[in-house]
Amino acid sequence: MKILTFAVVAGLALAATQVFAQAKPEQQIEYRKASMTILGRSTAALGAMAKGDVPFNKDVAERHANLIAGLSDLPLTAGAYGPGTDKGAPTKADPKIWSQPDKFKAAYDKFTVAAKALPAAAADQKTLASALGDLGKTCKGCHDDYRSK
Ligand code: HEC
């Protein structure tokens, strides 16, 4: 029984890997943009709380922070910026992402580090505001260089 369960789970995991491996460029581009949309929404929600435009709520802040941290490096590792994803659907991603992949990865890594630091800061409005400021610099830094207007 245990062996059977393992076989089923392994089979599902393999199927999921293949779905990602076979994702078409347009699917990767959609995923890239959708992940950015979610990052934008959650960052804005945290920003409003950090500034006091809406009342600070620790639980909500932690949920957004955990989402940002968990999502951060996933699109990169899942191939959303991989070879061949520079075209195939409307995109504002700059061609430099594919011509200078190491520099792009460095910009992405800065963002991931800031994103993963967010949950530990989210329980308090002041520490949240500070961590969010650090995160925002990494969003802007990458957009300045790698997102066309
Ligand atoms: C390492 C680079 C990088 C980082 C870091 C980054 N972005 Fe982006 N972002 C991009 C690129 C490239 C695009 C354009 C994607 C496309 O059109 O294919 C984009 C697009 C977007 C969009 C528009 C999505 C759409 O549907 O067109 C939003 C919103 C966004 N980013 C928000 C954020 C926020 C908020 C952060 C920080 C929490 C962030 N981004 C961090 C590279 C980055």
py3Dmol code that shows the C-alpha trace and the ligand (Angstrom):
import py3Dmol

protein = """\
ATOM      1  CA  MET A   1       0.000   0.000   0.000  1.00  0.00           C
ATOM      2  CA  LYS A   2       2.768   2.366   0.984  1.00  0.00           C
ATOM      3  CA  ILE A   3       4.671   1.522  -2.181  1.00  0.00           C
ATOM      4  CA  LEU A   4       1.554   2.133  -4.243  1.00  0.00           C
ATOM      5  CA  THR A   5       0.999   5.507  -2.594  1.00  0.00           C
ATOM      6  CA  PHE A   6       4.598   6.414  -3.285  1.00  0.00           C
ATOM      7  CA  ALA A   7       4.237   5.387  -6.925  1.00  0.00           C
ATOM      8  CA  VAL A   8       1.104   7.531  -7.302  1.00  0.00           C
ATOM      9  CA  VAL A   9       2.690  10.548  -5.634  1.00  0.00           C
ATOM     10  CA  ALA A  10       5.884  10.161  -7.678  1.00  0.00           C
ATOM     11  CA  GLY A  11       3.789   9.844 -10.818  1.00  0.00           C
ATOM     12  CA  LEU A  12       1.876  13.036 -10.039  1.00  0.00           C
ATOM     13  CA  ALA A  13       5.090  14.892  -9.272  1.00  0.00           C
ATOM     14  CA  LEU A  14       6.552  13.756 -12.574  1.00  0.00           C
ATOM     15  CA  ALA A  15       3.406  14.804 -14.440  1.00  0.00           C
ATOM     16  CA  ALA A  16       3.574  18.256 -12.827  1.00  0.00           C
ATOM     17  CA  THR A  17       7.251  18.609 -13.786  1.00  0.00           C
ATOM     18  CA  GLN A  18       6.427  17.704 -17.358  1.00  0.00           C
ATOM     19  CA  VAL A  19       3.638  20.252 -17.519  1.00  0.00           C
ATOM     20  CA  PHE A  20       6.129  22.941 -16.503  1.00  0.00           C
ATOM     21  CA  ALA A  21       8.872  21.595 -18.740  1.00  0.00           C
ATOM     22  CA  GLN A  22       6.515  21.673 -21.694  1.00  0.00           C
ATOM     23  CA  ALA A  23       4.933  25.049 -20.958  1.00  0.00           C
ATOM     24  CA  LYS A  24       4.809  27.021 -24.175  1.00  0.00           C
ATOM     25  CA  PRO A  25       6.448  30.450 -24.337  1.00  0.00           C
ATOM     26  CA  GLU A  26       3.067  32.187 -24.284  1.00  0.00           C
ATOM     27  CA  GLN A  27       2.118  30.269 -21.130  1.00  0.00           C
ATOM     28  CA  GLN A  28       5.383  31.254 -19.469  1.00  0.00           C
ATOM     29  CA  ILE A  29       4.825  34.900 -20.430  1.00  0.00           C
ATOM     30  CA  GLU A  30       1.287  34.802 -19.012  1.00  0.00           C
ATOM     31  CA  TYR A  31       2.630  33.248 -15.823  1.00  0.00           C
ATOM     32  CA  ARG A  32       5.394  35.873 -15.614  1.00  0.00           C
ATOM     33  CA  LYS A  33       2.907  38.721 -15.912  1.00  0.00           C
ATOM     34  CA  ALA A  34       0.344  37.142 -13.586  1.00  0.00           C
ATOM     35  CA  SER A  35       2.986  36.612 -10.905  1.00  0.00           C
ATOM     36  CA  MET A  36       3.997  40.265 -11.230  1.00  0.00           C
ATOM     37  CA  THR A  37       0.349  41.345 -10.931  1.00  0.00           C
ATOM     38  CA  ILE A  38       0.034  39.417  -7.666  1.00  0.00           C
ATOM     39  CA  LEU A  39       3.295  40.883  -6.376  1.00  0.00           C
ATOM     40  CA  GLY A  40       1.992  44.346  -7.266  1.00  0.00           C
ATOM     41  CA  ARG A  41      -1.317  43.839  -5.449  1.00  0.00           C
ATOM     42  CA  SER A  42       0.238  42.437  -2.296  1.00  0.00           C
ATOM     43  CA  THR A  43       2.979  45.067  -2.233  1.00  0.00           C
ATOM     44  CA  ALA A  44       0.351  47.806  -2.587  1.00  0.00           C
ATOM     45  CA  ALA A  45      -1.759  46.297   0.195  1.00  0.00           C
ATOM     46  CA  LEU A  46       1.271  46.238   2.496  1.00  0.00           C
ATOM     47  CA  GLY A  47       2.248  49.755   1.456  1.00  0.00           C
ATOM     48  CA  ALA A  48      -1.170  51.079   2.413  1.00  0.00           C
ATOM     49  CA  MET A  49      -0.839  49.500   5.863  1.00  0.00           C
ATOM     50  CA  ALA A  50       2.749  50.640   6.311  1.00  0.00           C
ATOM     51  CA  LYS A  51       1.724  54.234   5.557  1.00  0.00           C
ATOM     52  CA  GLY A  52      -1.367  54.011   7.715  1.00  0.00           C
ATOM     53  CA  ASP A  53      -3.778  54.628   4.828  1.00  0.00           C
ATOM     54  CA  VAL A  54      -5.610  51.536   6.048  1.00  0.00           C
ATOM     55  CA  PRO A  55      -5.435  50.202   9.611  1.00  0.00           C
ATOM     56  CA  PHE A  56      -2.471  47.910  10.274  1.00  0.00           C
ATOM     57  CA  ASN A  57      -3.603  44.299  10.568  1.00  0.00           C
ATOM     58  CA  LYS A  58      -0.904  41.833  11.560  1.00  0.00           C
ATOM     59  CA  ASP A  59      -2.649  38.749  10.161  1.00  0.00           C
ATOM     60  CA  VAL A  60      -3.345  40.314   6.788  1.00  0.00           C
ATOM     61  CA  ALA A  61       0.167  41.777   6.646  1.00  0.00           C
ATOM     62  CA  GLU A  62       1.705  38.379   7.360  1.00  0.00           C
ATOM     63  CA  ARG A  63      -0.407  36.681   4.696  1.00  0.00           C
ATOM     64  CA  HIS A  64       0.708  39.170   2.038  1.00  0.00           C
ATOM     65  CA  ALA A  65       4.323  38.962   3.206  1.00  0.00           C
ATOM     66  CA  ASN A  66       4.290  35.155   3.102  1.00  0.00           C
ATOM     67  CA  LEU A  67       2.751  35.216  -0.352  1.00  0.00           C
ATOM     68  CA  ILE A  68       5.419  37.598  -1.679  1.00  0.00           C
ATOM     69  CA  ALA A  69       8.207  35.550  -0.086  1.00  0.00           C
ATOM     70  CA  GLY A  70       6.848  32.247  -1.377  1.00  0.00           C
ATOM     71  CA  LEU A  71       6.169  33.495  -4.884  1.00  0.00           C
ATOM     72  CA  SER A  72       9.371  35.504  -5.290  1.00  0.00           C
ATOM     73  CA  ASP A  73      11.830  33.094  -6.939  1.00  0.00           C
ATOM     74  CA  LEU A  74       9.252  30.615  -8.231  1.00  0.00           C
ATOM     75  CA  PRO A  75       8.669  32.147 -11.702  1.00  0.00           C
ATOM     76  CA  LEU A  76      12.422  32.320 -12.319  1.00  0.00           C
ATOM     77  CA  THR A  77      13.032  28.709 -11.276  1.00  0.00           C
ATOM     78  CA  ALA A  78       9.924  27.554 -13.173  1.00  0.00           C
ATOM     79  CA  GLY A  79      11.268  28.936 -16.449  1.00  0.00           C
ATOM     80  CA  ALA A  80       9.143  32.070 -16.843  1.00  0.00           C
ATOM     81  CA  TYR A  81      12.286  33.944 -17.960  1.00  0.00           C
ATOM     82  CA  GLY A  82      13.897  30.964 -19.665  1.00  0.00           C
ATOM     83  CA  PRO A  83      15.222  30.599 -23.210  1.00  0.00           C
ATOM     84  CA  GLY A  84      12.561  31.274 -25.830  1.00  0.00           C
ATOM     85  CA  THR A  85      10.273  33.241 -23.522  1.00  0.00           C
ATOM     86  CA  ASP A  86      11.334  36.591 -24.990  1.00  0.00           C
ATOM     87  CA  LYS A  87       8.496  36.395 -27.497  1.00  0.00           C
ATOM     88  CA  GLY A  88       5.267  34.533 -28.224  1.00  0.00           C
ATOM     89  CA  ALA A  89       2.819  36.852 -26.449  1.00  0.00           C
ATOM     90  CA  PRO A  90       2.669  40.599 -25.720  1.00  0.00           C
ATOM     91  CA  THR A  91       5.433  41.378 -23.244  1.00  0.00           C
ATOM     92  CA  LYS A  92       7.277  44.343 -21.806  1.00  0.00           C
ATOM     93  CA  ALA A  93      10.242  42.238 -20.766  1.00  0.00           C
ATOM     94  CA  ASP A  94      13.442  43.797 -22.087  1.00  0.00           C
ATOM     95  CA  PRO A  95      15.623  41.726 -24.477  1.00  0.00           C
ATOM     96  CA  LYS A  96      18.550  42.319 -22.056  1.00  0.00           C
ATOM     97  CA  ILE A  97      17.041  39.607 -19.826  1.00  0.00           C
ATOM     98  CA  TRP A  98      18.127  37.032 -22.422  1.00  0.00           C
ATOM     99  CA  SER A  99      21.281  38.745 -23.655  1.00  0.00           C
ATOM    100  CA  GLN A 100      22.659  39.352 -20.114  1.00  0.00           C
ATOM    101  CA  PRO A 101      21.164  36.472 -18.104  1.00  0.00           C
ATOM    102  CA  ASP A 102      23.759  36.646 -15.321  1.00  0.00           C
ATOM    103  CA  LYS A 103      23.106  40.328 -14.640  1.00  0.00           C
ATOM    104  CA  PHE A 104      19.380  39.723 -14.734  1.00  0.00           C
ATOM    105  CA  LYS A 105      19.734  36.839 -12.273  1.00  0.00           C
ATOM    106  CA  ALA A 106      21.702  39.120  -9.937  1.00  0.00           C
ATOM    107  CA  ALA A 107      18.862  41.674  -9.993  1.00  0.00           C
ATOM    108  CA  TYR A 108      16.357  38.907  -9.405  1.00  0.00           C
ATOM    109  CA  ASP A 109      18.377  37.494  -6.510  1.00  0.00           C
ATOM    110  CA  LYS A 110      18.415  40.882  -4.744  1.00  0.00           C
ATOM    111  CA  PHE A 111      14.651  40.913  -4.979  1.00  0.00           C
ATOM    112  CA  THR A 112      14.365  37.340  -3.658  1.00  0.00           C
ATOM    113  CA  VAL A 113      16.516  38.159  -0.631  1.00  0.00           C
ATOM    114  CA  ALA A 114      14.363  41.222   0.187  1.00  0.00           C
ATOM    115  CA  ALA A 115      11.148  39.245  -0.398  1.00  0.00           C
ATOM    116  CA  LYS A 116      12.197  36.424   1.904  1.00  0.00           C
ATOM    117  CA  ALA A 117      13.034  38.935   4.643  1.00  0.00           C
ATOM    118  CA  LEU A 118       9.516  40.343   4.576  1.00  0.00           C
ATOM    119  CA  PRO A 119       7.578  37.793   6.694  1.00  0.00           C
ATOM    120  CA  ALA A 120       9.869  38.283   9.696  1.00  0.00           C
ATOM    121  CA  ALA A 121       9.208  42.038   9.534  1.00  0.00           C
ATOM    122  CA  ALA A 122       5.454  41.942   8.946  1.00  0.00           C
ATOM    123  CA  ALA A 123       4.218  41.688  12.535  1.00  0.00           C
ATOM    124  CA  ASP A 124       4.989  45.333  13.251  1.00  0.00           C
ATOM    125  CA  GLN A 125       4.086  48.410  11.214  1.00  0.00           C
ATOM    126  CA  LYS A 126       7.506  50.090  11.561  1.00  0.00           C
ATOM    127  CA  THR A 127       9.613  47.041  10.667  1.00  0.00           C
ATOM    128  CA  LEU A 128       7.197  46.281   7.837  1.00  0.00           C
ATOM    129  CA  ALA A 129       7.614  49.783   6.405  1.00  0.00           C
ATOM    130  CA  SER A 130      11.383  49.441   6.487  1.00  0.00           C
ATOM    131  CA  ALA A 131      11.452  45.965   4.889  1.00  0.00           C
ATOM    132  CA  LEU A 132       8.951  47.096   2.284  1.00  0.00           C
ATOM    133  CA  GLY A 133      11.177  50.031   1.399  1.00  0.00           C
ATOM    134  CA  ASP A 134      14.068  47.618   0.821  1.00  0.00           C
ATOM    135  CA  LEU A 135      11.854  45.400  -1.311  1.00  0.00           C
ATOM    136  CA  GLY A 136      10.533  48.328  -3.351  1.00  0.00           C
ATOM    137  CA  LYS A 137      14.073  49.323  -4.327  1.00  0.00           C
ATOM    138  CA  THR A 138      14.609  45.870  -5.843  1.00  0.00           C
ATOM    139  CA  CYS A 139      11.333  46.080  -7.810  1.00  0.00           C
ATOM    140  CA  LYS A 140      12.272  49.488  -9.174  1.00  0.00           C
ATOM    141  CA  GLY A 141      15.887  48.491  -9.837  1.00  0.00           C
ATOM    142  CA  CYS A 142      14.818  45.605 -12.027  1.00  0.00           C
ATOM    143  CA  HIS A 143      12.025  47.514 -13.769  1.00  0.00           C
ATOM    144  CA  ASP A 144      14.394  50.369 -14.635  1.00  0.00           C
ATOM    145  CA  ASP A 145      16.762  47.954 -16.376  1.00  0.00           C
ATOM    146  CA  TYR A 146      14.608  45.089 -17.601  1.00  0.00           C
ATOM    147  CA  ARG A 147      11.044  46.291 -18.193  1.00  0.00           C
ATOM    148  CA  SER A 148      10.379  48.452 -21.202  1.00  0.00           C
ATOM    149  CA  LYS A 149       7.972  51.365 -20.843  1.00  0.00           C
TER     150      LYS A 149
END
"""
ligand_1 = """\
43
HEC
C 14.254 40.811 -11.540
C 13.332 41.698 -12.218
C 12.059 42.147 -11.603
C 11.773 42.340 -10.279
C 12.673 42.171 -9.090
C 10.406 42.783 -10.216
N 9.871 42.855 -11.466
Fe 7.970 43.400 -11.926
N 8.354 43.078 -13.884
C 9.561 42.661 -14.409
C 9.428 42.452 -15.838
C 10.509 41.967 -16.778
C 8.098 42.783 -16.164
C 7.449 42.702 -17.548
C 6.901 41.273 -17.730
C 6.321 41.029 -19.112
O 5.641 41.935 -19.659
O 6.539 39.919 -19.636
C 7.451 43.177 -14.910
C 6.120 43.570 -14.808
C 5.501 43.960 -13.646
C 4.111 44.367 -13.546
C 3.122 44.439 -14.706
C 2.517 43.055 -14.926
C 1.730 42.920 -16.241
O 0.688 42.262 -16.251
O 2.156 43.438 -17.279
C 3.873 44.658 -12.222
C 2.555 45.120 -11.596
C 5.110 44.417 -11.501
N 6.078 43.992 -12.402
C 5.274 44.585 -10.138
C 6.437 44.264 -9.442
C 6.609 44.430 -8.009
C 5.569 45.007 -7.069
C 7.857 43.996 -7.710
C 8.539 43.935 -6.386
C 7.805 43.404 -5.281
C 8.471 43.574 -8.950
N 7.590 43.747 -9.963
C 9.751 43.067 -9.029
C 10.718 42.447 -13.723
C 10.850 42.489 -12.348
"""
view = py3Dmol.view(width=600, height=400)
view.addModel(protein, "pdb")
view.setStyle({"model": 0}, {"cartoon": {"style": "trace"}})
view.addModel(ligand_1, "xyz")
view.setStyle({"model": 1}, {"stick": {}})
view.zoomTo()
view.show()
